[in-house]
């Protein structure tokens, strides 16, 4: 029996995670909840994406599980002024309505103060949603707090501020403690710090009050600044897990609590209070720098959010009103002046202008807009006044969907991360075991040198602490997600939408790119390319009317006015582009499979194919060679006869998009095979391929067979060679076990092939179903974006591999070095603190990478 229970997906912002073990703990805890299907937690974005059965589990259960695991959930607060409440019953009704919304944690509505305070999760519900719910309940809401998009960011900033405060306190106590310890050990302190023995200063013998002073300085650091490590360690152990907090708590506590009996005079030897304090403060410094750097990995999202207009000028009930953007409704007529941002998506109803869409598409040239043309919210109106009808508002706008897709991609896991996750799950227990073995080896096996200034136990303890604090699971946990976040954000800035980390990873491995012809390489709309006049006809006798290309086009377009055929529409469109006047045709007739005819300004005009002309007994008057040339160039030759003579030919073709040839040349430079797939006949397909430099042509492919062709290429590498030009086979004939295929398309019939390909790339100007089937979307429709997407993937994967190499190399080299006694615990803590900062900083370099 098939399981038909509905599945719901929510994204929850998590606070308090510090390393990959925290990620594993949260994932494991969420998966234990009955009804949860999948739970994916991202350390870099600090979000959990959970798919669950809403009939078995709800949001409160998920939040409770996260909190039980020892972590928090970021929330925002909305402070709203409520109008039109009549009595306390209205307040209770509204409070109940708000509390029932998914994502709302708490709602308090007061009739007396006319205010509503709502605590909510910003990744699930926004303040705009709250205001709409209030409006649906019959009331008006006036916002007094910040914007909804800032709620999660504010929670993160508060966390960073708290880390900065604790770091400051730690440094205030640790710096003098460290200086006191070093100066004492090096004999740099005044003489009264040392015990006088026979008139000589004994450099290593200080009075007991020095140890007590060091205890006073170390204790606030240990139990105030470092308290969160104890809490985190306790919660991790309670959940039968172990994370970075366990290592820090064990390492610093070993140094601190060993020093206590020495200070109390119960043991002789050296105190290590400064070691405990420096460990905590250095790691706190590293975490603070890491948090700041991690904040910069999501700058692409912040930039996208910043593109939104804050208000819109609408015409409602005959009045021009300026309203918040969230109050714009579908069907409103919106007015945009030159230099203003277009607030929402819509269709132009009046006015003409050029619109700068570069912020979303990456294309620098403004796009001309007129009545009937779509406009996208957040783009910039450059020249004229536009009035347009709003078609998509709120979460339905293109910008909102782009932001959602980028956030989902940034929260996803690339397959390469699985190795790091597997190692991280056993890393901390392995480190604890290594530390225990280190202590045992130094205490029981390695003899103490003669005249050593430390005891056997102290030496073993120091080396054990070094092993505990040098280990860094954080670098492994951050290696992949930070690079994925920056890479997907960079893609959004370039007009490339990557739906997942898996798509980002696989794109870089592509060996063959298959391009659909219509709408991808070509514009997908027939256009006039050639107008040829018969050399035998220079003058049409009637009214001494001269035969020119414009006159011939005007006659043909006047006839085609009554036609609905795409080729006829192309001729009419070209006449419009040339601003030619058209006449009203008389006696219009369409001959199926041949053409059309009508009388225009007293001339009997026929527009059609060779069969039509031959059927009327008309010779081509020397135009046979031109007709053959056009057909060889994949163009349709439309013959035009005027008053019984073939006067000329109008060539119509689906023209190649600007940039298609450059895009294919760039793909070849990157070492990729490029193939074109089309339903056209081979002659037409070969002509287009020759124009753009494609070496492999798959022609006569029915729409339903495109996916099968892609599958064939994936399993049989030699298959593509059968359709490759013979002169190119020498350079392409490299034996491979099938190809890793990227399919690029825009139409509904491309959707199965996009889904079949290893990487599906949809052209953003195409059908929604194509974009839904593809893990990568090029917003602008520019084919050059394919090379950019693959190049971005390669750069991102290179960065991930560098990060993983550093994370593994660091731990593999330095943990044995610490165990061998080559690292002081304080140096170990410093190295550990800055290893994760290095990984995040390396990922941030992707923002400056130039992709082709």
C-alpha positions in Angstrom: 0.0 0.0 0.0 1.4 3.4 -1.0 1.9 6.0 1.8 -0.2 9.1 0.8 0.3 11.0 4.0 1.1 14.7 3.3 4.7 15.9 4.0 5.4 19.4 5.2 8.8 21.2 5.1 9.9 24.0 7.5 13.1 25.8 8.0 14.0 26.6 11.6 16.9 29.0 12.6 19.1 27.3 15.2 21.3 29.1 17.7 24.1 27.8 19.9 25.8 25.4 17.4 29.6 25.5 17.4 30.8 22.5 15.4 29.9 19.6 13.2 29.0 17.5 16.2 26.4 20.0 17.1 24.9 19.6 13.6 24.9 15.8 14.1 23.3 16.2 17.5 20.5 18.4 16.3 19.9 16.2 13.2 19.8 13.1 15.3 17.4 14.7 17.9 15.0 15.9 15.2 15.0 12.5 13.4 14.0 10.8 16.7 10.6 12.7 16.7 7.9 10.4 15.4 6.6 11.8 12.1 9.9 13.5 11.0 11.0 12.1 7.6 14.3 14.1 7.0 16.2 16.7 8.9 19.1 18.6 7.4 21.1 21.0 9.5 23.6 23.5 8.1 26.3 24.9 10.4 27.1 27.9 8.2 23.6 29.2 7.7 22.6 27.8 11.2 19.3 26.5 9.9 17.5 23.2 10.1 15.3 22.1 7.2 12.8 19.5 8.4 10.3 17.4 6.4 7.6 15.9 8.6 4.0 14.5 8.7 1.9 17.4 10.1 -0.7 14.8 11.3 1.9 13.3 13.7 4.1 16.2 14.7 3.9 20.0 14.9 6.3 23.0 15.1 6.1 23.1 18.9 7.4 19.5 19.1 10.3 20.3 16.8 11.3 23.4 18.8 11.0 21.5 22.0 13.3 18.8 20.7 15.9 21.3 19.6 15.8 23.0 23.0 16.0 19.6 24.8 19.1 18.9 22.8 20.7 22.1 24.3 20.2 24.6 21.5 17.9 27.5 20.8 15.6 28.7 18.0 16.1 32.3 16.7 12.9 34.3 16.9 11.7 37.8 16.1 9.2 40.1 17.8 6.6 42.3 16.0 5.1 45.3 17.8 2.0 46.3 16.0 -0.6 49.0 16.7 -4.1 47.7 16.0 -7.0 49.9 14.7 -10.7 49.2 14.6 -11.0 47.0 17.7 -14.4 47.7 19.4 -14.0 45.9 22.7 -12.0 43.2 24.6 -13.8 40.4 22.7 -12.2 41.7 19.5 -8.8 41.6 21.2 -9.3 38.0 22.3 -10.5 37.0 18.8 -7.5 38.6 17.1 -5.1 37.0 19.7 -6.6 33.6 19.0 -6.3 34.2 15.2 -2.6 35.2 15.5 -1.7 32.4 17.9 -3.2 29.8 15.4 -0.8 30.9 12.6 2.1 28.5 11.9 5.4 30.1 13.0 3.8 32.2 15.8 5.2 31.2 19.2 3.3 33.7 21.3 0.7 36.4 20.7 -0.6 39.1 23.1 -3.2 41.6 22.1 -4.4 44.4 24.4 -7.6 46.3 23.7 -6.5 49.0 26.3 -3.3 49.9 24.6 -4.4 48.9 21.1 -1.2 46.9 20.6 -0.3 43.4 19.6 3.1 41.8 20.5 3.8 38.7 18.5 6.8 36.4 18.9 7.5 34.5 15.7 10.0 32.4 13.7 11.1 34.6 10.8 12.0 31.7 8.5 8.4 30.5 8.7 6.2 33.6 8.9 6.9 37.3 8.2 5.5 40.5 9.6 3.7 41.1 6.3 1.9 37.7 6.8 1.0 38.9 10.3 -0.5 42.1 9.0 -2.4 40.2 6.3 -3.9 37.9 9.0 -4.9 40.9 11.0 -6.5 42.5 8.0 -8.3 39.2 7.2 -9.7 39.3 10.8 -11.2 42.8 10.1 -8.6 45.0 11.7 -5.8 47.3 10.6 -2.2 47.0 11.7 0.5 49.7 11.9 4.0 48.4 12.3 6.2 50.0 15.0 9.1 47.5 15.1 11.7 46.6 12.6 11.3 44.8 9.3 10.5 41.1 9.2 13.6 40.3 7.3 15.8 41.7 10.0 14.4 39.5 12.8 16.7 36.5 12.3 19.7 38.8 11.6 19.0 40.6 14.8 19.0 37.3 16.8 22.4 36.5 15.2 23.7 40.0 15.9 22.6 39.7 19.6 24.5 36.4 19.8 27.7 38.1 18.3 27.3 41.0 20.7 27.2 38.5 23.6 30.3 36.7 22.3 32.1 40.1 22.1 31.1 41.0 25.6 32.3 37.7 27.0 35.5 38.0 25.0 36.2 41.4 26.4 35.7 40.2 30.0 37.9 37.2 29.2 40.7 39.4 27.9 40.4 41.8 30.9 41.3 39.0 33.2 43.4 36.8 31.0 46.0 39.3 29.7 47.2 40.4 33.2 47.1 36.7 34.3 49.2 35.6 31.4 51.7 38.5 31.8 52.0 37.8 35.6 52.7 34.1 34.9 55.3 34.8 32.2 57.0 37.5 34.2 57.2 35.3 37.3 58.6 32.3 35.4 61.2 34.5 33.6 62.2 36.3 36.7 61.1 39.7 35.5 59.0 40.5 38.6 60.3 42.8 41.4 62.1 41.1 44.3 59.2 41.2 46.7 57.5 38.6 44.5 60.0 36.0 45.4 60.9 34.1 48.6 64.2 35.3 50.1 66.5 32.3 50.8 70.0 33.1 52.2 69.8 36.6 50.6 69.4 35.1 47.2 66.3 35.3 45.1 64.9 31.9 44.3 63.4 32.5 40.9 60.9 29.7 40.8 59.8 30.0 44.4 57.1 32.6 44.8 55.0 33.2 47.9 51.6 31.5 48.1 49.7 34.8 47.6 50.8 34.9 43.9 49.1 31.7 43.3 46.0 33.0 45.0 46.1 36.2 42.9 46.3 34.0 39.8 43.3 31.9 41.0 41.3 35.1 41.5 42.0 36.2 37.9 41.4 32.8 36.4 38.1 31.9 38.1 35.8 34.5 36.3 37.2 33.3 33.0 36.7 29.7 33.8 33.2 29.9 35.2 31.7 33.0 33.7 33.3 33.4 30.3 33.6 29.7 29.8 30.3 28.7 31.4 28.6 28.1 28.0 31.2 25.4 27.3 30.1 23.6 30.5 26.4 24.0 29.6 27.1 22.8 26.1 29.1 19.8 27.3 26.5 18.8 29.8 23.7 18.9 27.2 25.8 17.1 24.6 26.6 14.3 27.1 23.0 14.2 28.3 22.1 13.5 24.6 24.8 10.7 24.5 26.9 12.8 22.2 30.2 14.7 22.4 31.0 18.0 20.8 33.7 20.7 20.8 32.3 22.0 24.1 33.3 18.7 25.8 36.9 19.0 24.6 37.2 22.6 25.7 35.5 22.0 29.1 37.7 18.9 29.7 41.0 20.6 28.6 40.5 23.9 30.5 39.1 22.1 33.6 42.0 19.7 33.8 44.5 22.7 34.0 42.3 24.7 36.4 41.4 21.9 38.8 44.9 20.5 38.9 46.1 24.0 40.0 43.6 24.2 42.9 45.3 21.6 45.2 48.7 23.2 44.4 47.4 26.6 45.5 45.9 25.1 48.6 49.3 23.5 49.4 48.0 20.0 49.1 50.4 19.3 46.2 53.8 20.8 45.3 54.5 22.1 41.8 53.5 24.7 39.3 50.0 26.2 38.8 48.4 26.3 35.3 45.7 28.9 35.8 47.0 30.9 32.9 46.7 27.9 30.7 43.0 27.3 31.5 42.2 31.0 31.0 44.2 31.4 27.8 42.5 28.3 26.3 39.0 29.7 26.9 39.8 33.3 25.9 41.6 32.3 22.6 38.8 29.9 21.6 36.3 32.7 22.4 38.3 35.0 20.2 38.3 32.5 17.4 34.5 31.9 17.7 33.9 35.6 17.7 35.9 36.1 14.5 34.3 33.0 13.0 30.8 34.3 13.7 31.6 37.7 12.1 33.1 36.0 9.0 30.1 33.6 8.8 27.8 36.6 8.8 29.6 37.8 5.6 28.9 34.5 3.8 25.2 35.4 3.7 25.7 38.9 2.3 24.3 37.9 -1.1 20.9 37.2 0.6 21.1 40.6 2.4 21.8 42.3 -1.0 18.8 40.6 -2.6 16.6 41.6 0.3 17.9 45.2 0.1 16.7 45.4 -3.5 13.1 45.6 -2.4 11.3 48.8 -2.7 9.8 50.0 0.6 6.7 51.6 -0.8 4.5 51.6 -4.0 2.5 54.3 -5.6 -0.9 52.8 -6.6 -4.1 54.0 -8.2 -7.0 52.6 -6.2 -10.6 53.8 -6.5 -9.4 56.6 -8.8 -7.0 57.9 -6.2 -3.2 57.9 -6.2 -1.9 56.4 -2.9 1.5 55.7 -1.6 1.3 52.5 0.4 3.8 50.0 2.0 4.9 47.4 -0.5 3.2 44.6 1.5 -0.2 46.4 1.0 -0.1 46.1 -2.8 -2.7 43.6 -4.0 -2.9 41.6 -7.2 -4.8 43.8 -9.8 -3.7 47.1 -8.4 -2.5 49.6 -11.0 1.0 50.7 -9.9 2.7 53.9 -11.2 6.5 54.1 -11.4 8.3 57.3 -12.3 11.8 57.5 -13.9 14.6 56.6 -11.5 12.2 54.6 -9.2 12.3 50.9 -8.4 9.5 48.7 -9.7 7.9 47.5 -6.4 6.2 44.2 -7.5 5.8 42.0 -10.6 3.3 43.0 -13.2 2.4 43.7 -16.8 2.7 47.2 -18.4 -0.6 48.7 -19.3 0.5 52.2 -20.2 3.8 54.0 -21.0 7.2 53.1 -22.5 10.6 53.0 -20.8 13.9 51.2 -20.5 14.2 49.1 -17.3 17.6 48.1 -15.7 17.2 44.4 -14.7 20.9 43.9 -14.0 20.4 43.4 -10.3 18.5 40.2 -11.0 19.6 39.0 -14.4 23.3 40.2 -14.4 22.6 41.8 -17.8 24.0 45.3 -18.0 21.9 46.6 -20.9 18.5 48.1 -20.1 15.4 46.3 -21.5 12.8 48.2 -23.4 9.3 47.9 -21.9 5.9 48.8 -23.4 2.2 47.8 -23.0 1.9 44.1 -22.6 5.5 43.6 -21.5 6.2 42.0 -18.1 8.1 43.9 -15.4 9.9 42.4 -12.4 9.9 43.8 -8.9 13.1 45.4 -7.6 14.3 46.4 -11.1 15.0 50.0 -11.9 12.8 52.2 -14.2 15.3 54.3 -16.1 13.5 56.7 -18.5 9.7 57.0 -18.9 6.6 56.8 -16.7 5.1 53.3 -16.5 1.8 52.2 -15.3 1.4 48.4 -14.8 -1.0 46.0 -13.3 0.3 44.0 -10.3 0.3 40.3 -11.0 2.5 38.9 -8.3 3.0 40.3 -4.8 4.5 39.3 -1.5 6.1 35.9 -1.5 5.0 35.3 -5.1 7.2 37.9 -6.7 10.3 36.8 -8.7 12.6 38.4 -6.1 10.9 36.6 -3.2 11.2 33.3 -5.0 14.8 33.9 -5.9 15.6 34.6 -2.2 13.8 31.5 -1.1 15.6 29.3 -3.7 19.0 30.8 -2.6 18.2 30.2 1.1 17.2 26.6 0.4 20.4 26.0 -1.7 22.6 27.6 1.1 20.9 25.3 3.6 21.4 22.1 1.6 24.3 19.7 1.8 26.7 18.9 -1.1 27.5 15.2 -1.4 31.2 15.9 -0.7 30.2 16.9 2.8 29.1 13.3 3.7 32.7 12.3 4.4 33.2 15.2 6.8 29.9 14.4 8.5 30.9 10.7 9.0 34.3 11.6 10.5 32.8 14.3 12.7 30.3 11.9 14.2 33.2 9.9 15.8 35.8 12.7 16.0 35.3 13.9 19.5 35.2 10.4 21.1 38.3 9.5 19.2 40.1 12.7 20.4 39.1 11.9 24.0 40.5 8.4 23.6 43.7 9.8 22.0 44.0 12.2 25.0 43.6 9.4 27.5 46.3 7.3 25.6 48.6 10.3 25.6 48.3 10.7 29.4 48.9 7.0 29.9 51.9 6.9 27.6 53.6 10.0 29.2 52.8 8.8 32.7 53.5 5.1 32.5 55.9 4.6 29.6 58.1 7.7 28.8 60.6 8.2 31.6 61.0 11.6 33.3 64.4 13.3 32.4 66.9 14.0 35.2 66.5 17.4 36.7 63.0 17.9 35.2 61.2 20.9 36.5 57.8 19.2 36.4 56.5 16.0 37.9 55.5 12.9 35.9 51.8 13.6 36.5 52.1 17.2 35.5 53.9 16.4 32.2 51.3 13.8 31.3 48.5 16.2 32.1 49.9 19.1 30.0 50.3 16.9 27.0 46.8 15.5 27.4 45.3 19.0 27.6 47.2 20.0 24.5 45.6 17.0 22.6 42.1 18.0 23.9 42.3 21.6 22.8 44.2 21.2 19.5 41.5 19.1 18.0 39.1 21.1 15.8 35.9 19.5 14.6 34.7 23.0 13.6 36.9 23.4 10.6 35.5 20.1 9.2 32.0 21.2 9.9 32.4 24.6 8.2 34.6 23.4 5.2 31.7 22.6 2.9 28.6 24.7 4.0 30.5 28.1 4.1 31.7 27.5 0.5 28.3 26.4 -0.7 26.7 29.6 0.9 29.2 31.9 -0.8 29.0 30.0 -4.1 25.2 30.0 -4.3 25.2 33.7 -3.2 27.7 34.6 -5.9 25.6 32.7 -8.4 22.5 34.8 -7.5 24.5 37.9 -8.1 25.4 36.6 -11.6 21.8 35.7 -12.4 22.4 31.9 -11.8 20.0 30.2 -9.4 21.4 27.0 -7.9 18.7 25.0 -6.1 21.0 22.8 -4.0 24.6 22.1 -3.0 24.4 18.9 -5.0 23.7 20.9 -8.2 26.6 23.2 -7.4 28.9 20.2 -7.0 27.7 18.2 -10.0 27.9 21.1 -12.4 31.7 21.2 -12.1 32.0 17.6 -13.2 30.0 18.0 -16.4 31.8 16.6 -19.6 29.1 17.2 -22.2 26.6 20.0 -22.6 23.4 19.4 -24.6 21.7 22.5 -25.9 18.1 22.6 -27.0 17.9 24.6 -30.2 14.6 26.5 -30.1 14.5 29.2 -27.4 18.0 28.2 -26.1 20.4 28.7 -28.9 17.8 30.6 -31.0 15.3 33.2 -30.0 12.3 30.8 -30.5 10.5 33.4 -32.6 10.7 33.6 -36.4 12.1 36.8 -37.8 12.8 38.2 -41.2 16.5 37.7 -42.1 16.7 38.4 -45.9 14.7 40.4 -48.5 15.8 39.6 -52.1 14.3 41.3 -55.2 14.3 39.7 -58.6 16.9 41.3 -60.9 14.5 40.9 -63.8 12.0 43.2 -62.2 13.0 46.8 -61.5 9.7 48.6 -62.1 6.1 47.6 -61.6 4.2 49.4 -64.3 1.0 50.3 -62.4 1.3 54.0 -61.2 5.0 53.8 -62.0 5.5 52.2 -58.5 9.2 51.3 -57.9 10.0 47.9 -56.5 12.2 48.2 -53.4 12.8 46.0 -50.4 10.5 48.1 -48.2 7.7 48.2 -50.8 7.9 44.4 -51.3 7.9 43.9 -47.5 4.9 46.4 -47.1 2.9 44.5 -49.7 3.6 41.1 -48.1 2.9 42.3 -44.6 -0.4 43.8 -45.7 -1.4 40.4 -47.0 -0.2 38.6 -43.9 -2.2 41.0 -41.6 -5.1 38.5 -41.9 -2.9 35.5 -41.2 -2.2 33.8 -37.9 0.8 31.8 -39.1 4.1 32.4 -37.2 5.9 33.1 -40.5 3.3 35.7 -41.4 3.5 37.3 -38.0 7.3 37.6 -38.5 6.8 39.5 -41.7 4.2 41.9 -40.1 6.6 42.4 -37.1 9.5 43.3 -39.5 7.3 45.9 -41.3 6.4 47.3 -37.9 10.1 47.5 -36.9 10.8 49.5 -40.1 7.7 51.8 -39.4 6.2 50.8 -42.8 2.5 51.7 -43.5 0.3 48.7 -44.1 -2.8 48.7 -46.3 -6.1 46.8 -45.8 -6.1 43.6 -47.8 -9.1 42.7 -49.9 -10.2 39.3 -51.0 -7.9 37.5 -48.5 -7.5 33.8 -49.0 -5.3 31.2 -47.3 -4.3 28.1 -49.1 -3.4 25.4 -46.6 0.2 24.2 -46.9 1.0 26.8 -49.6 0.5 30.4 -48.6 -1.9 33.4 -48.7 -3.1 35.9 -51.3 -5.0 39.2 -51.4 -5.4 42.4 -53.3 -3.4 45.3 -51.8 -3.6 48.8 -53.3 -4.8 47.4 -56.6 -2.0 44.8 -56.8 -2.7 41.1 -56.6 -0.1 39.8 -54.1 0.7 36.1 -53.4 3.0 35.1 -50.4 3.8 31.5 -50.2 6.1 28.6 -51.0 7.4 27.2 -54.3 4.5 24.9 -54.6 2.1 27.8 -54.6 4.0 29.6 -57.3 4.3 26.5 -59.5 0.6 25.8 -59.0 -0.2 29.3 -60.5 2.3 28.7 -63.3 4.7 31.4 -62.1 8.4 31.0 -62.8 11.0 32.1 -60.2 12.6 34.6 -62.6 16.2 33.8 -61.7 15.5 33.4 -57.9 16.1 29.7 -57.7 19.7 30.0 -56.5 18.7 32.5 -53.8 15.9 30.2 -52.7 18.3 27.3 -52.4 20.8 29.4 -50.6 18.3 30.5 -48.0 17.1 26.9 -47.4 20.7 25.7 -47.0 21.1 28.4 -44.2 18.1 26.9 -42.4 15.8 29.7 -43.5 12.3 29.5 -44.9 12.1 31.1 -48.4 8.7 33.0 -48.6 8.2 33.8 -52.3 6.3 37.1 -53.1 4.5 37.4 -56.4 3.0 40.8 -57.5 0.6 41.0 -60.4 1.5 37.6 -61.8 5.3 37.9 -61.5 7.6 36.5 -58.7 9.0 39.8 -57.5 11.2 38.6 -54.6 11.9 36.4 -51.7 11.6 37.1 -48.0 13.8 34.8 -45.8 12.4 34.0 -42.4 14.2 32.0 -39.7 14.4 31.5 -36.0 17.4 33.7 -35.4 20.4 32.9 -33.2 20.4 34.6 -29.8 23.0 37.2 -29.2 25.9 35.7 -27.3 25.1 32.0 -28.3 28.2 31.7 -30.4 30.4 33.2 -27.7 28.8 30.9 -25.1 29.6 27.8 -27.1 33.2 29.0 -27.8 33.7 29.4 -24.0 32.3 25.9 -23.3 34.8 24.5 -25.8 37.6 26.4 -24.2 36.6 24.8 -20.9 37.2 21.4 -22.5 33.5 20.4 -22.8 31.7 18.6 -25.6 28.7 20.7 -26.9 25.8 19.0 -28.6 22.6 20.5 -30.1 19.3 18.6 -29.9 16.3 19.5 -32.0 13.3 18.2 -33.8 14.3 20.0 -37.0 15.6 18.1 -40.0 19.3 17.5 -40.3 19.9 20.1 -43.0 18.3 22.9 -41.0 20.0 21.7 -37.7 23.4 21.5 -39.4 23.0 25.1 -40.7 22.3 26.5 -37.2 25.1 24.4 -35.7 27.6 25.8 -38.2 26.5 29.4 -37.3 27.3 28.9 -33.7 30.2 26.4 -33.8 28.5 23.3 -32.5 30.3 20.1 -33.5 27.6 17.5 -32.5 24.1 17.6 -33.8 21.2 15.3 -32.7 18.5 16.1 -35.3 15.0 14.7 -36.0 14.5 14.1 -32.3 10.8 14.0 -31.2 9.9 15.9 -28.0 9.2 12.7 -26.1 12.6 11.2 -27.1 14.9 14.0 -25.8 15.2 12.3 -22.3 16.1 9.0 -24.0 18.8 10.7 -26.0 20.2 12.2 -22.8 20.1 8.8 -21.1 21.9 7.2 -24.0 24.7 9.8 -23.8 25.1 9.1 -20.0 25.7 5.4 -20.6 27.5 5.4 -24.0 30.3 7.9 -24.5 30.8 6.8 -28.1 27.2 7.5 -29.0 28.0 11.2 -29.3 30.8 10.6 -31.8 28.4 9.2 -34.4 26.8 12.6 -34.6 30.0 14.6 -34.5 31.5 16.2 -37.6 34.3 14.0 -39.0 36.9 16.7 -38.8 36.2 17.1 -35.1 36.3 13.4 -34.1 40.1 13.3 -33.7 40.0 16.0 -31.0 36.8 14.6 -29.4 37.6 10.9 -29.5 38.6 10.3 -25.9 37.4 7.0 -24.4 35.1 7.6 -21.5 32.6 5.4 -19.7 29.6 7.5 -20.5 29.2 11.3 -20.2 28.3 13.5 -17.2 25.6 15.5 -19.1 24.2 18.9 -18.6 21.0 19.6 -20.5 20.0 23.2 -21.2 16.5 24.0 -22.3 13.5 26.3 -21.9 10.3 24.6 -23.0 7.7 22.3 -21.5 8.9 19.5 -23.8 12.4 19.9 -22.3 11.3 19.1 -18.7 11.8 15.3 -18.9 15.3 15.7 -20.4 16.2 18.3 -17.8 15.2 15.9 -15.1 17.1 13.0 -16.7 20.3 14.9 -17.1 23.0 14.8 -14.4 22.6 18.6 -14.3 19.5 20.3 -15.7 19.9 24.0 -16.6 16.7 25.9 -17.4 16.6 29.2 -19.3 14.8 31.7 -17.0 12.8 33.2 -19.9 11.2 29.8 -20.6 8.3 27.8 -19.2 7.8 27.4 -15.4 7.7 23.6 -15.7 11.2 23.6 -17.3 12.5 25.8 -14.4 10.8 23.5 -11.8 12.5 20.4 -13.3 16.0 22.0 -13.4 18.4 22.3 -10.4 20.0 25.4 -12.1 18.1 28.3 -13.6 19.7 31.1 -15.7 17.5 34.1 -14.8 18.5 36.2 -17.8 18.1 33.6 -20.5 21.7 34.4 -21.7 23.4 31.2 -22.8 26.7 32.5 -21.6 25.4 31.8 -18.1 26.0 28.1 -18.7 29.7 28.6 -18.8 29.5 30.9 -15.8 27.6 28.3 -13.8 30.1 25.5 -14.6 33.0 27.8 -13.9 31.4 28.9 -10.5 30.9 25.2 -9.6 34.6 24.4 -10.4 35.8 27.3 -8.3 33.5 26.4 -5.4 34.5 22.7 -5.5 38.2 23.8 -5.5 37.6 25.9 -2.4 35.7 23.1 -0.6 38.6 20.7 -1.3 41.1 23.3 0.0 39.0 23.7 3.1 38.7 19.9 3.7 42.4 19.4 3.0 43.2 22.1 5.6 40.7 20.7 8.1 42.0 17.1 7.8 45.7 18.1 7.4 45.5 20.3 10.5 44.0 17.5 12.7 46.1 14.7 11.3 49.4 16.6 11.8 48.8 18.6 15.0 47.0 16.0 17.1 50.0 13.7 16.9 52.3 16.6 17.5 50.4 17.6 20.6 50.5 13.9 21.8 54.2 13.8 21.2 54.7 16.8 23.6 55.7 19.4 20.9 52.8 21.8 21.6 52.1 23.9 24.6 48.3 23.9 25.5 48.1 27.6 25.0 49.6 27.4 21.5 47.3 24.5 20.8 44.3 26.6 21.8 45.4 29.4 19.5 45.9 27.1 16.6 42.5 25.5 17.2 40.8 28.9 17.4 42.1 30.2 14.1 41.7 27.0 12.1 38.0 27.5 11.6 38.6 31.2 10.9 41.0 30.2 8.1 38.3 27.9 6.6 35.6 30.6 6.6 38.0 33.2 5.2 39.1 30.9 2.4 35.4 30.4 1.5 34.9 34.2 1.5 37.5 34.5 -1.3 34.9 33.1 -3.6 33.1 36.4 -3.6 36.1 38.0 -5.5 36.5 35.2 -8.0 35.9 36.2 -11.6 33.9 33.5 -13.5 33.9 33.4 -17.3 
